[in-house]
Amino acid sequence: MTSAIRHVTIDCADAYALADFWSQVLGRPLHEEDRPGDEEAQIEGEGLLFVTVPEAKSGKNRLHFDLQPQDRTRDEEVTRLLALGAALLDDQRTGDGMGWVVLADPEGNEFCVERSAAERQG
C-alpha cells in the first residue's frame, strides 16, 4: 500500500482570512462549515487546509505554488491578485513575454504566476 496526500496544510495567523484569500484566487469555495475565527479552514476540492498557529512566518517558503491562469493572461492575473491583497515581491518577466512574477499572499507566503497555456502556445 502507498499513501496519498490528503491536504497541503498551511500554518497561518488567521486561518479563515487566509483561506478566504486563496478561495478567491482559485475560484473555489471554502468548506460550508468554515466561519471567521475558526482555527482551521479548508478550500473545497483543492486539498488546502489552513491552520491557525501562534508562531509568525519566518524565512522564505521551502514549498510554494506556481499558478497558471486559465482564462486570462499572466499579466491580467497578476493585476487581479494584487487587487485581492497579494504583494509584489519580484518581477521576472522578460521583454520577450517570458518569465513569471513572484507575489506574496496577505501573510507573506510566496507564490509565482506563470504564463497561461494560451500564452505558452502563442
Residue frames relative to the residue before (quaternion, step in Angstrom):
aa qw qx qy qz dx dy dz
M 1.0000 0.0000 0.0000 0.0000 0.00 0.00 0.00
T 0.2275 -0.7529 0.6015 0.1397 3.52 -1.24 0.54
S 0.4631 -0.6453 0.5199 0.3144 3.54 -1.30 0.02
A 0.2208 -0.7331 0.6241 0.1556 3.52 -1.31 0.40
I 0.4556 -0.6494 0.5244 0.3094 3.57 -1.10 0.62
R 0.2580 -0.7854 0.5483 0.1263 3.55 -0.61 1.16
H 0.7913 -0.0174 0.0475 0.6093 3.56 0.99 -0.90
V 0.2479 -0.6242 0.6936 0.2603 3.46 -1.41 0.23
T 0.1800 -0.8167 0.5449 0.0599 3.57 -0.51 1.22
I 0.1353 -0.7918 0.5948 0.0290 3.52 -0.84 1.06
D 0.2983 -0.7402 0.5794 0.1657 3.55 -0.67 1.15
C 0.0958 0.8041 -0.5767 0.1080 3.56 -0.97 0.84
A 0.6029 -0.5646 0.4283 0.3664 3.56 -1.34 0.19
D 0.7937 0.0823 -0.0155 0.6026 3.61 1.07 -0.73
A 0.3193 -0.8031 0.4744 0.1677 3.55 -0.02 1.35
Y 0.6929 0.4819 -0.2975 0.4463 3.59 0.77 -0.95
A 0.6724 0.5008 -0.3107 0.4479 3.61 0.83 -0.93
L 0.6921 0.4596 -0.2959 0.4714 3.60 0.86 -0.87
A 0.6289 0.5181 -0.3363 0.4722 3.60 1.01 -0.73
D 0.6271 0.5336 -0.3322 0.4600 3.59 1.04 -0.74
F 0.6144 0.5327 -0.3400 0.4723 3.61 0.99 -0.79
W 0.7172 0.4445 -0.2567 0.4714 3.58 0.76 -1.06
S 0.5678 0.5740 -0.3769 0.4539 3.59 1.14 -0.54
Q 0.6764 0.4729 -0.2819 0.4892 3.58 0.98 -0.85
V 0.6089 0.5507 -0.3485 0.4522 3.60 1.04 -0.77
L 0.7863 0.3630 -0.1566 0.4748 3.56 0.80 -1.08
G 0.3820 -0.7397 0.4768 0.2821 3.59 1.23 -0.26
R 0.5477 0.5771 -0.3970 0.4576 3.55 1.14 0.72
P 0.4832 -0.6985 0.4400 0.2916 3.62 -0.94 0.78
L 0.5146 -0.5702 0.5340 0.3533 3.48 -1.35 0.36
H 0.6352 -0.4929 0.4120 0.4287 3.56 -1.24 0.38
E 0.5840 -0.6466 0.3746 0.3172 3.58 -0.92 0.95
E 0.7002 0.4641 -0.2797 0.4649 3.62 1.13 -0.48
D 0.5372 0.6421 -0.4062 0.3664 3.62 1.22 -0.17
R 0.0379 -0.7951 0.6039 -0.0409 3.54 -1.01 0.97
P 0.6324 -0.5069 0.4013 0.4267 3.63 -1.18 0.41
G 0.7667 0.3308 -0.2691 0.4800 3.54 -0.98 0.91
D 0.4940 0.6494 -0.4382 0.3771 3.61 1.22 -0.22
E 0.5117 -0.6541 0.4755 0.2901 3.56 -1.14 0.69
E 0.7708 0.1691 -0.0933 0.6071 3.57 1.26 -0.47
A 0.0156 0.7666 -0.6419 0.0002 3.55 -1.21 0.58
Q 0.1545 -0.8064 0.5700 0.0311 3.54 -1.03 0.83
I 0.3213 -0.7083 0.5914 0.2128 3.56 -1.10 0.73
E 0.4790 -0.7017 0.4601 0.2578 3.55 -0.70 1.17
G 0.8716 0.1517 -0.1171 0.4512 3.54 -1.03 0.88
E 0.6681 0.5049 -0.3071 0.4522 3.62 1.23 -0.01
G 0.3949 -0.7351 0.4712 0.2856 3.58 1.21 -0.32
L 0.5189 0.6169 -0.4290 0.4074 3.59 1.18 0.48
L 0.0555 -0.7905 0.6093 -0.0286 3.53 -0.74 1.16
F 0.1648 -0.7846 0.5951 0.0550 3.57 -0.76 1.10
V 0.0663 -0.8102 0.5817 -0.0298 3.57 -0.79 1.09
T 0.3886 -0.7134 0.5380 0.2251 3.56 -0.84 1.03
V 0.0064 0.7787 -0.6259 0.0420 3.56 -0.91 1.04
P 0.5530 -0.6447 0.4091 0.3335 3.61 -1.10 0.52
E 0.6423 0.5444 -0.3328 0.4246 3.60 1.11 -0.57
A 0.4213 -0.6777 0.5417 0.2642 3.57 -1.14 0.69
K 0.5936 -0.5384 0.4506 0.3934 3.57 -1.25 0.42
S 0.0040 0.7872 -0.6166 0.0049 3.56 -1.01 0.79
G 0.8292 0.1879 -0.1590 0.5019 3.54 -0.80 1.01
K 0.6701 -0.4904 0.3948 0.3931 3.50 -1.42 0.08
N 0.5367 -0.6051 0.4780 0.3425 3.57 -1.10 0.71
R 0.3305 -0.7199 0.5699 0.2185 3.57 -1.08 0.66
L 0.7311 0.2215 -0.1513 0.6274 3.55 1.33 -0.21
H 0.0953 0.7994 -0.5899 0.0621 3.57 -0.92 0.83
F 0.5123 -0.6290 0.4935 0.3136 3.54 -1.33 0.33
D 0.1662 -0.7096 0.6726 0.1282 3.54 -1.23 0.67
L 0.1706 -0.8108 0.5562 0.0642 3.57 -0.47 1.22
Q 0.1159 -0.7559 0.6402 0.0723 3.55 -1.14 0.74
P 0.3931 -0.7300 0.5021 0.2460 3.61 -0.46 1.15
Q 0.3344 -0.7683 0.5212 0.1620 3.55 -1.05 0.84
D 0.8274 0.1708 -0.0591 0.5317 3.60 0.99 -0.73
R 0.7350 0.2813 -0.2159 0.5780 3.56 1.20 0.49
T 0.6149 -0.5472 0.4071 0.3960 3.55 -1.27 0.14
R 0.6791 -0.4534 0.3802 0.4345 3.53 -1.31 0.21
D 0.6939 0.4891 -0.2888 0.4426 3.58 0.82 -0.99
E 0.6307 0.5140 -0.3286 0.4796 3.59 1.04 -0.71
E 0.6539 0.5071 -0.3107 0.4676 3.58 1.01 -0.81
V 0.6184 0.5319 -0.3471 0.4627 3.60 0.96 -0.77
T 0.6461 0.5153 -0.3168 0.4654 3.60 0.92 -0.88
R 0.6568 0.5144 -0.3046 0.4597 3.60 0.94 -0.90
L 0.6906 0.4876 -0.2807 0.4546 3.58 0.89 -0.95
L 0.6116 0.5269 -0.3493 0.4757 3.59 1.05 -0.66
A 0.6521 0.5119 -0.3090 0.4661 3.60 1.02 -0.78
L 0.6495 0.5117 -0.3110 0.4686 3.61 1.17 -0.57
G 0.6704 -0.5079 0.3022 0.4486 3.59 1.23 -0.30
A 0.4399 0.6643 -0.4802 0.3669 3.60 1.23 0.19
A 0.2829 -0.7367 0.5879 0.1777 3.56 -1.29 0.41
L 0.4446 -0.6773 0.5226 0.2655 3.56 -1.07 0.78
L 0.1413 -0.8020 0.5776 0.0564 3.58 -0.78 1.08
D 0.7977 -0.0945 0.1182 0.5837 3.59 0.91 -0.89
D 0.1935 -0.7794 0.5896 0.0862 3.55 -0.92 0.93
Q 0.0647 -0.8241 0.5621 -0.0252 3.55 -0.40 1.30
R 0.3494 0.7257 -0.5138 0.2955 3.60 1.21 0.45
T 0.2323 -0.7715 0.5796 0.1219 3.53 -1.07 0.79
G 0.6996 -0.5051 0.3302 0.3826 3.53 -1.28 0.42
D 0.6897 0.4714 -0.2813 0.4721 3.59 1.14 -0.54
G 0.6337 -0.5687 0.3213 0.4144 3.62 1.26 0.27
M 0.5415 0.6128 -0.4051 0.4089 3.58 1.24 -0.05
G 0.6116 0.6117 -0.3919 0.3134 3.56 -1.29 -0.21
W 0.3292 -0.7184 0.5893 0.1680 3.51 -1.39 -0.08
V 0.3258 -0.7100 0.5856 0.2164 3.54 -1.37 0.12
V 0.2547 -0.7509 0.5923 0.1431 3.56 -0.95 0.93
L 0.0433 -0.7871 0.6149 -0.0237 3.54 -0.77 1.13
A 0.2538 -0.7174 0.6125 0.2139 3.56 -1.35 0.07
D 0.4499 -0.6561 0.5281 0.2971 3.56 -1.08 0.72
P 0.7427 -0.4387 0.2512 0.4391 3.64 -1.19 0.15
E 0.7109 0.3987 -0.2690 0.5132 3.61 1.20 -0.29
G 0.6448 -0.5887 0.3000 0.3844 3.58 1.24 0.35
N 0.4546 0.6711 -0.4646 0.3566 3.61 1.22 0.21
E 0.3883 -0.7521 0.4916 0.2047 3.55 -0.70 1.13
F 0.1014 0.7529 -0.6493 0.0366 3.54 -1.24 0.62
C 0.3450 -0.7487 0.5367 0.1801 3.56 -1.21 0.52
V 0.2078 -0.7275 0.6370 0.1474 3.53 -1.26 0.56
E 0.1737 -0.7942 0.5802 0.0492 3.53 -0.65 1.21
R 0.6640 -0.4672 0.3843 0.4395 3.57 -1.30 -0.01
S 0.5440 -0.6035 0.4715 0.3428 3.55 -1.18 0.59
A 0.6608 -0.4808 0.3821 0.4315 3.59 -1.28 0.22
A 0.6416 0.5245 -0.3302 0.4519 3.60 0.98 -0.80
E 0.6529 0.5029 -0.3152 0.4706 3.60 0.99 -0.77
R 0.6401 0.5290 -0.3255 0.4522 3.58 1.05 -0.68
Q 0.6803 0.4848 -0.2785 0.4740 3.58 1.12 -0.68
G 0.6623 0.5417 -0.2905 0.4285 3.56 1.14 -0.72
